[in-house]
Amino acid sequence: MKRLTYAVIVLLVALTTFANKPQGKIRVACVGNSVTYGFRLPERERTAYPVVLQNMLGNHYEVRNFGHSGATLLKRGHKPYMSQSEFSAALDFAADIVVIHLGLNDTDPRNWPDFKEDFITDYRALIDSFRCANPKAKIWICKMTPIFHWHPRFQSGTRDWHGQIQKRIEQVARTADVSLIDFYEPLHKRPDLFPDALHPDANGAAILARTVYGAITGDYGGLQLPELYGNGMVVQRNKEITFHGIADAGERVEVKFGKESHAVVAGGDGRWRVNFKAREAGGPYDLAFRTKKKKISFTDVWTGDVWLCSGQSNMEFRSSQSTTAKQDEADADMHPHIRLFNMPAKFRTDAVEWGDSALKLTNELQHLQMGPWQKCNAASVKTFSAVAFNFGRVLSDSLHVPIGLICNAVGGSTTESWIDRGTLERDYPPILYDWLNNDHTQAWARSRAAQNIKQSENKFQRHPYEPCYLYEAGILPLEKYAIKGIIWYQGESNAHNVELHERLFGLLEKSWRANWGEQLPFYFVQLSSLNRPSWPTFRNSQRLLAERLPKTWMAVSTDVGDSLDVHPRNKRVVGERLAMQALNHTYGFCLTSQGPTLADARQSGSQLVLSFKHADGMSVTRGFEIAGDDGLYKDAKAIVEGTRIILSAKGVKKPVSVRYGWQPFTRADLRNKQGLPASTFMIEDIH
């Protein structure tokens, strides 16, 4: 009875206000909580998003701010919006356009645990109230702005309840005949714009205003394409080919790829997507995108295999720096069907202090350059990754298809910097907190980052070593561009904590595979030989990760290390070994692609008997140690018998443990007849 009485009152008020509404300007009501109000903004009368929106829309619109700090959508919440004076004022305004952003305060433990079942009902009641005030009103509801990890209630419930509320908001948008505006996606990658983890600063408010402006006007700046698109690009073969981009809402976009054409109309959010049937390797094709107002064309487009080449400095290491630079340059001229898309850092993470431009662009996720695509030749390969080029060279020689190589490696980068924020927020939030001072991130990386950003006065200054940063600056810009797989060379900046890296590496693969929506093959390089104490354990951990994780394989590089240089210069063989693994496991070539791999270990009196796979023509002169129960390792004599090795050592009467290559810089030399080296390993408690 109370709800019926309330509805009648709202209807009577609405009819009165609508009848007396002046004609002329289009009225826009911005309904919400403190984010809409502009809480914490030093000049909210000038910088709150409704004010910025008014300036963008111009004189044909009248925008009013009906935000109320602390308001809940839930009627039984601790501060219901529908009980506030701003709600009554918004109804009286009888807006033609209503933009609602509520839900953040419903994550409060006083609200969501007890009253969450009311959320959809209460949201629809709010929507109906504005429809009563103006039956012709166009209503948008907004996915909530993010709440970041340093909010005091983030892990105690806010993180999870925020996600649950987002799903309810999407459900309301689908079923209540209202449109949806996404406030989350453009801001979740910008924690630097949220000083208190909840309220965006003026720059964040401006992003909200632009987002609403696009929804209201349909003006998204006309036809725009991902920066990856360009002349000479390679598109992944044997998969449905998708082209996508931005246009003004409702704008017709025609895409012509070779002789085939498709057209689509951009959605209300300006996004469009066109699919072409999968094609075999081939080209060159012309590619054109056309709207009524604009045309963008590309030539020399190919279908082939695209590989993402990522990691830190040893993947970034340029061909011109390698011991085989001249040979690489000569080979490059012979492989014009390899195409290179380089994404080098604009600002090196060397031992320097960055200036204002570097600091600003890094915060804006503009730390990496974007291409363009280049034809492989002696000139272009000089500044490209030596590992990636030699990987692509072997694939090209073996497959005879165009190969596209995208390299976005960043020197010194950490594993955690390449993982998406949502994954770390859910699966390992401690690494996000005060990252410059916690010991989750390696001390060297923290020290270098602090040096680079020393001149910044921004408390939330960002850096490429920061957790999530390179995912946001280096993976999101790829816009899920279809790829064949991934090669990875990283770990030097995480070798201080083997156990943590084991967890992070699994999250990295999970993160990237979720982004691309498929179980992509992942090939990585085991750390080389170097005089750093933790590296034997780290290399063994990498070996175990390759065995445990799905569709993950490793290339060994210990035999081409440098005892004093973290950047060994012989990169050609590393790229070749990655390519051999890919040819075997992804392309189905019948070849031995890795060195001897331990299959079994057994005790036999005073000896250990080891059995190996990939072991034809094994040879070894050094590198093995064995120990008894006392854990004291002795150099072992190794006798090769086919695919077995018999180990013994003076003073070890009953060996129970074995380790191989267990020195930071190792000269261990177990190989098979293909010359491929065995990995560092340790096995204990052998019986």
Summary of the structure (lengths in Angstrom):
residues: 687
radius of gyration: 29.7
end to end distance: 78.8
largest distance: 102.7
contacts: 2438
relative contact order: 0.07
helix: 36%
strand: 23%
